[in-house]
Amino acid sequence: MSSVIPKVCLTLLAAPSVEEKLLDVLLEMVGDEVFTSVPTFSHGTSHGRLSSVEQVLGRSAAVQVQILVTEEGMNPLLERLRAEFRCTGLRYWASALTTEGEMA
């Protein structure tokens, strides 16, 4: 019986201006993992990062990326992201993954 390596769903929230660079880094580091990216809006962003229009609307444009990674693989990825995306407002959170699969 093979052991199952626990995974997490790592969610990244970034400004559209860094989207392409972020996707390039992810493809380089974890290109064999499936991940998704979607345009979205973030709320609760500090006003210093919002344009005047975004301040009025109370939201800012963003890209959300979700990727399934092992807990062990997440740490070097986060280290690289911290180094390359310092002061860009890139946010992240990780949730334990209970199951995954593919409908074959």
Beta strands, then each sheet from edge to edge (+ up, - down):
strand 1: 7-14
strand 2: 35-42
strand 3: 60-70
strand 4: 91-96
sheet 1: 2+ 3- 1+ 4-
end
